[in-house]
């Protein structure tokens, strides 16, 4: 996205300070150190990230299970690390792009990357029941809530 398009996308007068605010937010996010935790809580709805931000992550909950999905093109399952502790999940990986031996590189639009992100969920996770799969560049992690956080139906008996 060019600087000119940042100004024109916000209406007739350009609102240049809004464009600089967006630019500052993106620069801060890219400069954030590894280990910064992102809360995934209903009380804190997140705005969609800017197009082209990597990796794209989605999180949702259904039937007592949290799901986390990330777009990881070109990453092998062996290169993905997932750790769970209490109510946080950490996902890290890297992708390297080695040169092709015997050939001179003329263009490279793909890029190597590494990331390490931690997400805080609103309830503890049953770490022994976490499952993850990587298919067609999409990582999906299912994170069942720990049993003590699920509502339990109590049957009332007659005396």
Secondary structure, DSSP 8 states (H G I E B T S, - for coil): --HHHHHHTT-TT--HHHHHHHHHHHHHHHHS-TT-EEEE-TTS------TT-SS-EEEEEETTEEEEEEE-TT--GGG-EEEEETTEEEEEEEE-----TT-------S--EEEEEEEEESS-B-GGG-EEEEETTEEEEEEEB-GGGS---------
